[in-house]
Amino acid sequence: MVLSVSYFSFTVILSVLSGLENYSLQFSKSFDPEIKVSQKNNQLIILDYSDLDFLSKHEGNTTRVLKGNVLIENDGEVNYAEIIGVDKNFNNVIGFSKLLGVGSYKGLNEFNSYTSYSLTEKLDLNLFSATGAYNVYSINNIYPDVLFRPFKNNVVLFSDGVFTSRNDSEENVIVADLSVVQNLFGLNEHACSEIYFSDSENTNSLKQEIEDHFIGFKVQSHDEINETLYKMIQSEKLAVTLIMIMIIIISAFNVISSIVMLVIEKENDIKTLKFLGLNKGDVQSVFFKNGLLLNGLGLLIGSMIGTILIILQKNLALIKVGGMNLAYPVEINASNYVIILVVGLVVAVVSSYFSSLAVKKL
């Protein structure tokens, strides 16, 4: 019974940690792709014909992005922001439409844009109308201070919707058409700062293919983009796993004590078996197998009940995050069950062996 509760807890906790890991990485930043290509020195990427041919082979699963700093002006209100120029595949790769809190994604052209909630509020932008047009000025890198005529080019845009950011660094952001941003910074149509890819089924093979083509570029997976967060989550998962293993080991003493008590209780029967020709090794084997059976039942019952609870949570959202209408994230992960099985086998063999040693003292 005690072992069943321990393995039940182990199964549920590992599933919760996996769910939190996926949730945290998914919502770490708004515009993090599955794979990102950029220059190692953060310079622009100028695509040649071979690059364009490579991207055309992944049409629909790749998008080009150009980022830059701009100054925004609307009815006397001025603020700095980051402008992100994107092509027609951006929504397919990133799922941008899911971020929109106001409005719907209808694509981008030379006039419209989408603004972050923070920027929209600060500049009091009017939405869905040319009457709410605002001015965007590119900032001259040589003279970053606005007092020294920092403007190279400017463009007039209006906001077609408001998106919510998942990261503080994306507080003041404008999403506009790639060609508009290229013209704003005086760049040609083959210039971009990053290239995003999406392929959830073959991420590793796609990453290798990209690295083989874009030699000398920085190619990062989603986990590598969020390396600090990923390492922190893995450290927490390791710590909790070790604690749960210690709890299971302590619970295994219950099995050891049960078998020792059984050996003492059956002392006369054991002596009878010895007179009938059984040696200590044979008798010890009986109690060893009994220990394995008890451990196995505890592992099976605990993990099965835990799995049933996880499935119910995923489908029925039995437990919600406090103060939010959000189901507590859980995930059924094969690696978790491998960990549980390995721990269960090791604990079962060791505890059964030590408990069966009591036979030798008779």
Summary of the structure (lengths in Angstrom):
residues: 362
radius of gyration: 30.5
end to end distance: 28.1
largest distance: 105.1
contacts: 1129
relative contact order: 0.18
helix: 54%
strand: 20%
